[in-house]
Every structure is written in C-alpha cells, then in structure tokens.
Amino acid sequence: MYVGTPGVAYALYRAARSGLFPTSEATAFFERARILADVAVHWADSERDPKTRAGFLLGGAGAYLVSALLNNLCGKMDEVRKYVDRYASLSRVCEPMSFLSCGSDEFFVGRAGYLMGALILQRDTGIEVLPPNQAALLCRTMVESGRQYSARVQSLSPLMFSYYDVEYLGAAHGLAAILQVLLLHEKLLSEAECSLVWASVDFLLMLERDGNWPPVMCEQIGSDDDQLVHWCHGAPGVALLFVKAYQLSGRPQYLAACERAAQCVWNKGLLRKGPGTCHGVSGSGYLFLVLYRLTQDPKYFYRAYRFMEFMFTEEFCRGARTPDSPYSLFEGLAGTACFLLDLIKPDGAEFPLYATL
C-alpha cells in the first residue's frame, strides 16, 4: 500500500466511487484499479512468511483490502467475502505479543495497522471482518505489550512501544497511531485498559511544543529550520489522534492542541519533499480537511485549498524533490489525488487508510 500497486489501486478506487466523473471515466478508473489489485494479490499470495503478509501498509493485507473494496463497488459479493476472509485469516498471525522482532504493534506492519484495515474494510463493505472477541484480543494484546515495554524501560508514559528499538511518537511507526487505533476500538477494552490508553494520550499531549511534537522520545523538536512537520513524524499526524480524542471526550484541551498543531502546519507545512501524504504537502493539508469536518470552521477549508494551490505553483514544481515512488499513495501523486478528491467533497474527507472521525 505504501509505495506499491495496491496504493495506486486504492486511489483509483476512491476516484471511481467519488461520483465526480462521467461514467466512462469512472469505469476506466475502476478497470485500471482492478488490474493493479490483481497483480498485488498475486504478489501477496506468493509471500512465504505470513508474518510479513499481515502488514497493512507494507505487506499483503493491504492488497486483500483493496481487492475487497473494488469488488464491493461492483457488487461481486462472493469475491468481497473471499478477500475479507483472506484478510481475517491473518489475525491469528498477529496474536502472539512479539510476533515481529522489529516491533509488533506499529502501524505499517504490526497490529495497529492490521486493526485499522479491518475497521475500514468492515465499515466500507458492511461485512464483519473480525468477530468482536478477536478484535478485542488484538487490542488487549497491544495494551499489554505497551504496558510491559513501558515498565521494562521505565517510561513516563503508561504505554510505550518501540520499532527497531526506537520509541517513535508520530503516526508512521509510533505511539500516536497505536493510540488512535485503540481509541477507535475503545468499546472493546476494559475500564482499566481504557485508563492506560487515555493516560498515554495525555502523556503525548504534554510533549507538545508550539503545536509540534518530537519524532522520537528523548529528542528535542529542533529549531525552526529543521523541525519535522510531517504526517509521519510531527503535527499533521499526531494531531489526528487529538481530533479523535476530542470527538470521544469533548475535552477542550484536545481541541486546543489540534488548533495549535494546525497553526504550526500552516506556518511550516509547505514541505519540500513532494506532494505526497506521508511527508509531503498533501499530508499537511489533510489535517486542515479533517479539522474542517470536525469544526465546520471555514478557515480550515481555506487553508487546505491554499495548500492545494501551492502544489501547482512554479515555485513548488521547480523546488520540490521528486519522491522515490512518484506515483504512490504515500509518497506521490496517488495520495495527492485522494487529497484533491476530498477537497472537492470535504464533508467526507479522510486521510487515506487512516480513519479518524
């Protein structure tokens, strides 16, 4: 999903279902997406290690998700159920607390991403992907994994996680994404587990400085010139956690954190790394679209629109770096296409494959 064919297929799927194009164009988008998805499924089925296949953004699970969504769009429900079953079968792989040596809970390859994919797949197809007891098992395993790691390293956060021995804080590999997934599944957790999750949300809130967060624990945010203000590391991704926290709790401190983060992104989010969602201008702009959905404040739609305009300026076209995967969902134009589609229909705007509201 991250830089491969399933991510491009997903962007074409969103275009095909948007209702913004003539039938002939929407059909062309769908047919191209299906070709790409079939290639991705062939690759996913050939993965020998089921542990890597369970990765949402870097493994085969994402290929099964996009294939299910495409078949759902054209009403082929037997095919939808086939790919939902393939996705669901990977849940057993994720059950052992340390099923991956690099870190089993993060978003790209671990339990958090797998659960996010299951949630999106069930929401968009209407078919149960995981029984509630199975989803609860994975959520509780994440909480216990984070609690044990936190105790072992004497972290100040009740829950803490590492990925390749680094305690990331942002959306890509870090605490923010894991907590967001746990909040999305809050009803499956016990009262004690919820308390650990919310206390960890508040710990992350305390690390904010001027609307931004450090990329990893025990690291300073940096000077104005070298701050990371990306979805993957920094305000555009971390703030989405506080959008969810505010939606669930109504606590004003979470909305205030979102507002400060949005101001930071407005000041520093016109990135040089390309148009993509992970560490590009579209990823920055998505925070404004999500906040517009949350608050209906036109200021945020205006800011998202201005970020879109910037991507078409000569300054950006000449000065921005060409990504390694220039057509991909997270680094390139496929993600930008999702941003532009959501800018046209902002009431349903959602960062690709990252449910918030």
Residue pairs with C-beta under 8 A, 6 or more apart in sequence:
1 7
1 10
1 56
1 57
1 58
1 62
1 63
1 65
1 66
1 329
1 330
1 353
2 57
2 58
2 108
2 278
2 328
2 329
2 330
2 331
3 324
3 325
3 328
3 329
3 330
3 331
3 332
4 40
4 328
5 36
5 37
5 39
5 40
5 43
6 36
6 37
6 40
6 62
6 63
6 65
6 66
7 62
7 328
7 329
7 330
7 334
7 335
7 352
8 33
8 36
8 327
8 328
8 329
8 334
9 32
9 33
9 34
9 36
9 37
9 40
9 66
9 70
10 33
10 62
10 66
10 69
10 329
10 334
10 352
10 353
11 329
11 334
11 335
11 337
11 338
11 352
12 29
12 30
12 32
12 33
12 36
12 334
13 29
13 30
13 33
13 66
13 69
13 70
13 73
14 337
14 338
14 341
14 352
15 21
15 26
15 29
15 337
15 341
16 26
16 27
16 29
16 30
16 33
16 73
17 26
17 73
18 26
18 341
18 344
18 345
20 341
20 344
20 345
21 29
30 70
30 73
30 74
33 66
33 70
34 70
37 63
37 66
37 67
37 70
38 67
40 60
40 62
40 63
40 66
40 67
41 60
41 63
41 64
41 67
41 83
43 60
43 63
44 53
44 59
44 60
44 61
44 63
44 64
45 60
47 53
47 59
47 60
50 90
50 93
51 93
51 99
51 100
52 58
52 59
52 60
52 109
53 59
53 60
53 61
53 90
53 93
54 60
54 61
54 90
54 93
54 94
54 109
54 114
55 61
55 62
55 108
55 109
55 110
55 113
55 114
56 62
56 65
56 107
56 108
56 109
56 113
56 114
56 116
56 117
56 353
57 107
57 108
57 109
57 113
57 330
57 353
58 108
58 109
59 109
61 87
61 90
61 113
61 114
61 117
62 117
62 353
64 83
64 84
64 86
64 87
65 83
65 87
65 117
65 120
65 121
67 79
67 83
68 79
68 80
68 83
68 84
68 87
68 121
68 125
69 121
69 124
69 125
71 77
71 79
71 80
71 83
72 80
72 124
72 125
80 125
80 127
81 127
84 121
84 125
84 127
84 129
87 117
87 118
87 121
87 129
88 118
88 129
88 130
90 114
91 114
91 118
91 130
91 134
91 138
93 99
94 104
94 110
94 111
94 114
94 138
94 141
95 137
95 138
95 141
96 104
97 104
97 141
97 144
97 145
97 148
98 104
98 145
100 109
100 110
102 109
102 163
102 164
103 110
103 161
103 162
103 163
103 164
103 173
104 110
104 111
104 145
105 111
105 112
105 142
105 145
105 146
105 161
105 178
106 112
106 113
106 161
106 163
106 168
106 173
106 174
106 177
106 178
107 113
107 116
107 171
107 172
107 173
107 177
107 178
107 181
108 172
108 173
110 163
111 138
111 141
111 142
112 142
112 177
112 178
112 180
112 181
113 177
114 138
115 135
115 138
115 139
115 142
115 181
115 184
115 185
116 177
116 181
116 184
116 353
116 354
116 355
117 353
118 129
118 130
118 135
119 129
119 181
119 184
119 185
119 355
120 353
120 355
121 127
121 129
122 128
122 129
122 130
123 355
130 138
132 188
135 185
135 188
136 185
136 188
136 189
139 181
139 182
139 185
139 188
139 189
139 193
140 188
140 189
140 190
140 193
142 178
142 181
142 182
143 159
143 182
143 189
143 193
143 196
143 197
145 161
146 158
146 159
146 160
146 161
146 178
146 196
146 200
147 158
147 159
147 196
149 155
149 160
149 161
149 162
150 157
150 158
150 159
150 160
153 160
153 167
155 167
155 217
156 203
157 175
157 199
157 200
157 203
157 204
158 196
158 199
158 200
158 203
159 175
159 178
159 179
159 196
159 197
159 200
160 167
160 175
160 200
160 217
161 167
161 168
161 174
161 175
161 178
162 168
163 173
163 174
166 173
166 216
167 174
167 175
167 216
167 217
167 218
168 174
168 175
168 215
168 216
168 233
169 175
169 176
169 204
169 207
169 213
169 214
169 215
169 216
169 217
169 233
169 238
170 176
170 177
170 213
170 215
170 228
170 230
170 231
170 232
170 233
170 234
170 237
170 238
171 177
171 180
171 231
171 232
171 236
171 237
171 238
171 240
171 241
171 354
172 231
172 232
172 233
172 237
172 278
173 232
174 215
174 216
174 233
175 200
175 204
176 204
176 213
176 237
176 238
176 240
176 241
177 237
177 241
177 354
179 197
179 200
179 201
179 204
179 241
180 240
180 241
180 244
180 354
180 356
182 189
182 197
183 197
183 201
183 241
183 244
183 245
183 248
184 244
184 355
186 194
186 197
186 248
189 197
198 245
198 249
201 241
201 242
201 245
204 213
204 238
204 241
205 242
205 253
205 254
205 257
207 213
207 214
208 238
208 257
208 260
208 261
209 221
210 221
210 260
210 264
211 235
211 257
211 260
211 261
211 262
211 263
211 264
211 265
212 221
212 227
212 228
212 229
212 234
212 235
212 261
212 264
212 268
213 221
213 234
213 235
213 238
214 220
214 221
214 222
215 228
215 233
215 234
221 227
222 228
224 268
227 234
227 268
228 234
229 235
229 236
229 264
229 265
229 268
229 269
229 271
229 284
230 236
230 237
230 271
230 273
230 278
230 279
230 283
230 284
231 237
231 277
231 278
231 279
231 283
231 284
231 286
231 351
232 278
232 279
232 283
233 279
235 261
235 262
235 264
235 265
235 269
235 287
236 261
236 265
236 269
236 283
236 284
236 286
236 287
237 283
238 261
239 257
239 258
239 261
239 262
239 265
239 287
240 287
240 290
240 351
240 354
240 356
242 254
242 255
242 257
242 258
242 261
243 254
243 258
243 290
243 291
243 294
243 356
243 357
244 356
244 357
245 251
245 254
246 252
246 254
246 255
246 258
246 294
247 294
247 357
255 295
258 291
258 294
259 291
261 287
262 287
262 288
262 291
262 300
262 303
265 284
265 287
265 288
266 288
266 303
269 281
269 284
269 285
269 287
269 307
270 281
270 284
270 307
270 310
270 316
271 279
271 280
271 281
271 283
271 284
271 320
272 319
272 320
272 321
273 279
273 280
273 320
273 321
273 323
274 280
274 281
274 320
274 321
274 322
274 323
274 326
274 331
274 332
275 281
275 282
275 311
275 316
275 320
275 332
275 333
275 335
275 336
276 282
276 283
276 323
276 328
276 330
276 331
276 332
276 333
276 335
276 336
277 283
277 286
277 329
277 330
277 335
277 336
277 338
277 339
277 351
277 352
278 330
278 331
278 335
279 331
280 323
280 331
280 335
280 336
281 307
281 310
281 311
281 316
281 320
282 307
282 311
282 335
282 336
282 338
282 339
283 335
283 351
284 307
285 303
285 304
285 307
285 308
285 339
285 343
286 304
286 339
286 342
286 349
286 351
288 300
288 301
288 303
288 304
288 307
289 300
289 301
289 304
289 339
289 342
289 343
289 346
289 349
290 349
290 350
290 351
290 356
290 357
291 297
291 300
292 298
292 300
292 301
292 304
292 346
292 349
293 346
293 347
293 348
293 349
293 357
294 357
301 346
304 343
304 346
305 343
308 339
308 340
308 343
310 316
311 336
323 331
323 332
324 331
325 331
325 332
326 332
326 333
327 333
327 334
328 334
328 335
329 335
329 338
329 352
329 353
330 352
335 352
338 352
342 348
342 349
342 350
343 349
350 356
350 357
